[in-house]
Amino acid sequence: MALNSLSLILYAAYHSLQPCEVVFQETAKSANPSVNFKVEQPYLEEFAKAACKTSNPDVLWLIAQQESNFRFTIVRANGPEPKIYRGDEALAFLKNLKDAPTVGRPNIDIGALQFNWGWHKEGFQNDPMAALSPRKQVDYFLKTFGGEIYRRCANQWVGCYHNQTDQARANRYQSAVLKKGKTLALHSLLYLRTYRSQLAASERQLLPMVKKDDFYKIFETAQGFPLPRRHIFHFVDDNPEQNQDPLKEINFDT
């Protein structure tokens, strides 16, 4: 019985019998060791829970890594001299933004997914503090923005997430996110290997067997960036063929 899933994170969760949000958080931490997760932990938990209610938490993980390296209390004010605000400074900036009269289209990126306030403020009821919430960012993506860019750009929607008017910039962004897919694969396997190695042999025998071909199939599917939807993964009998070895250096021993 192989996992018919869009997600490496869901695959690792199933094969460790751990909640998706635990795997999501642990892979984020191991892939981004420079982040102060003592500060960011509540936001990471909120983001993981929201992402794990979708069919494809992987791509939300990847975009968050690309946009902010899983830094949640972060604001970028763009312009001739861009400035980045973090922590309490970011919160104060957003409070002032909420209280200030709107002039033009402010070029300000907010939170883990760096939604641009000038373009997306209506999606957050014109409340910049709401735009900082990871759960509300994911909800907005699922309900509105994800569908819009998918209808416009189809399988190139990840590039359109970054830029819908400059094709070259969109392509570079999609390529950058694609490369991070291997990072997620490596850390998903690292999580599995570490978790399973800590169990007694009798406990490991109760876990589903990790099959290399199954993992490769999930990896290849995830590299196509299926659009996340509110959907539960399921299981089917499957025996995928493997025609290439993009992760050949990975140790699958768990």
C-alpha positions in Angstrom: 0.0 0.0 0.0 1.8 3.2 -1.2 0.9 6.7 -0.3 -0.8 8.6 -3.2 0.1 12.0 -1.9 1.3 15.3 -3.3 3.5 15.9 -0.4 6.9 14.9 1.0 5.8 16.2 4.4 2.7 14.0 4.4 4.7 11.1 3.3 7.1 11.6 6.2 4.3 12.1 8.6 2.6 8.8 7.5 5.8 6.8 7.8 6.6 8.1 11.2 2.9 8.1 12.4 3.4 11.6 13.6 1.2 14.7 12.9 1.8 16.5 9.7 2.4 19.8 11.6 5.2 18.2 13.7 7.0 17.1 10.5 6.4 20.5 8.9 7.9 22.3 11.9 10.9 20.0 12.4 11.9 20.1 8.7 11.6 23.9 8.8 13.9 24.1 11.8 16.5 21.7 10.5 16.6 23.5 7.1 16.9 26.9 8.6 19.2 26.7 11.6 19.9 30.4 11.7 16.3 31.3 12.5 15.5 32.1 16.1 12.6 29.7 16.6 12.4 30.5 20.3 10.8 33.7 19.1 9.1 32.4 15.9 7.8 29.2 17.3 4.1 30.3 17.9 3.9 31.6 14.4 5.6 28.4 13.0 3.0 26.3 14.8 0.2 28.4 13.4 1.6 28.2 9.9 2.2 24.4 10.1 -1.3 23.7 11.3 -2.9 25.8 8.5 -0.6 24.3 5.8 -1.3 20.8 7.0 -5.0 21.2 6.4 -4.2 21.4 2.7 -3.4 18.7 0.1 0.1 20.1 -0.4 1.8 21.6 2.6 5.1 21.2 0.7 4.7 24.2 -1.6 3.6 26.5 1.2 6.7 25.3 3.1 8.9 26.1 0.0 7.4 29.5 -0.6 7.9 30.5 3.0 11.5 29.4 2.8 12.0 31.3 -0.4 10.3 34.5 0.8 11.3 34.7 4.4 13.4 31.7 5.6 10.5 31.0 8.0 10.8 34.4 9.6 7.2 35.5 10.5 7.4 38.9 12.2 9.1 40.5 9.2 8.1 43.4 7.0 9.9 44.7 3.9 9.3 48.3 2.8 10.3 48.4 -0.8 11.5 51.4 -2.7 14.8 53.1 -3.8 16.2 52.2 -0.3 14.4 49.1 0.9 14.2 48.5 4.6 13.5 45.3 6.5 11.7 45.4 9.9 11.8 42.5 12.3 10.2 41.5 15.6 8.8 44.4 17.6 9.9 46.9 15.0 7.8 45.1 12.4 4.8 45.0 14.7 5.1 48.8 15.3 5.5 49.4 11.6 2.3 47.5 10.9 0.4 49.3 13.6 1.4 52.7 12.2 0.5 51.4 8.7 -3.0 50.5 9.9 -3.5 53.9 11.5 -2.0 55.9 8.6 -4.2 57.2 5.7 -3.7 55.2 2.6 -1.8 57.0 -0.1 -1.4 55.2 -3.5 -0.5 51.5 -3.5 2.0 50.9 -0.6 4.8 48.6 -1.8 5.2 46.6 1.5 5.7 42.9 1.9 4.4 41.2 5.1 5.0 38.0 7.0 6.2 34.6 6.1 4.6 34.5 2.6 5.5 38.2 2.0 2.1 39.2 0.6 2.4 42.7 -0.8 0.1 45.1 1.1 -0.6 47.3 -1.9 -2.0 44.5 -3.9 -3.5 42.3 -1.3 -4.8 44.5 1.5 -8.5 43.9 0.6 -7.9 40.2 1.2 -7.0 40.9 4.8 -9.9 43.4 5.4 -7.4 46.3 5.2 -5.8 45.2 8.5 -2.0 44.8 8.1 -1.8 43.0 11.5 -4.2 40.4 10.1 -1.8 40.0 7.1 0.9 39.0 9.5 -1.0 36.0 10.7 0.3 32.7 9.1 -3.2 31.2 9.3 -4.8 34.1 7.6 -2.1 34.2 5.0 -2.8 30.5 4.1 -6.5 31.0 4.2 -6.2 34.0 1.8 -4.0 31.9 -0.5 -6.5 29.0 -0.5 -9.7 31.1 -0.9 -8.5 33.7 -3.3 -4.9 34.2 -4.5 -3.9 30.7 -5.3 -6.8 30.1 -7.6 -6.3 33.4 -9.3 -2.7 32.8 -10.2 -3.3 29.2 -11.2 -6.1 30.3 -13.6 -3.7 32.8 -15.1 -0.4 30.8 -15.2 -1.4 27.1 -14.8 1.7 25.0 -13.9 3.8 28.1 -13.8 1.7 29.5 -11.0 4.7 29.6 -8.5 6.5 32.0 -10.7 3.4 34.1 -10.9 3.2 34.2 -7.1 6.3 36.4 -7.3 5.6 38.3 -10.5 2.7 38.2 -13.0 4.0 40.7 -15.5 7.7 40.0 -15.9 8.1 36.5 -17.3 11.9 36.3 -16.8 11.6 37.2 -13.1 8.8 34.7 -12.7 10.8 32.0 -14.3 13.8 32.7 -12.0 11.6 32.6 -9.0 10.0 29.3 -10.0 13.5 27.8 -10.6 14.7 28.9 -7.2 11.7 27.4 -5.4 12.1 24.2 -7.5 15.7 23.9 -6.2 14.5 24.2 -2.6 12.3 21.1 -3.2 15.4 18.9 -2.9 16.2 20.7 0.4 12.8 19.7 1.7 13.3 16.1 0.4 16.6 15.8 2.2 15.2 17.2 5.5 12.1 15.0 5.3 14.3 11.9 5.0 16.5 13.2 7.8 13.5 13.6 10.0 12.3 10.0 9.2 15.7 8.5 9.7 16.3 10.4 13.0 12.8 9.6 14.4 12.8 6.0 13.5 16.4 5.4 14.8 15.3 6.5 18.2 12.6 3.8 18.4 13.1 0.3 19.7 13.2 -2.4 17.0 9.8 -3.6 18.1 8.3 -0.1 17.7 9.9 0.4 14.2 8.2 -2.8 13.0 4.9 -1.2 13.6 5.6 1.7 11.3 4.9 1.6 7.5 7.9 0.6 5.5 9.7 3.4 3.7 10.0 2.5 0.0 12.5 4.3 -2.2 10.2 4.1 -5.3 7.3 5.5 -3.4 9.4 8.4 -2.1 10.7 9.2 -5.6 7.2 9.3 -7.0 6.1 11.8 -4.3 9.2 13.9 -5.0 8.5 14.0 -8.7 4.8 14.9 -8.1 5.8 17.6 -5.6 8.2 19.1 -8.1 5.2 19.8 -10.3 3.8 22.1 -7.6 0.3 20.9 -7.3 -1.9 23.7 -6.2 -2.8 23.3 -2.5 -6.4 22.6 -1.7 -8.3 21.8 1.4 -8.1 18.0 0.8 -7.1 14.9 2.8 -4.5 12.6 1.2 -5.5 9.0 0.6 -3.9 5.6 -0.1 -4.0 3.4 -3.2 -2.1 0.3 -4.4 0.6 1.5 -6.6 3.9 0.4 -8.1 5.6 3.5 -9.6 8.2 3.2 -12.2 11.4 5.1 -11.6 13.2 6.5 -14.7 15.6 8.9 -13.2 17.5 9.4 -9.9 17.4 13.1 -9.0 18.2 12.2 -5.3 20.8 9.5 -5.9 23.0 10.6 -3.1 20.3 10.3 -0.4 20.5 7.5 2.0 17.1 5.8 2.3 18.1 3.6 5.2 15.6 4.3 8.0 
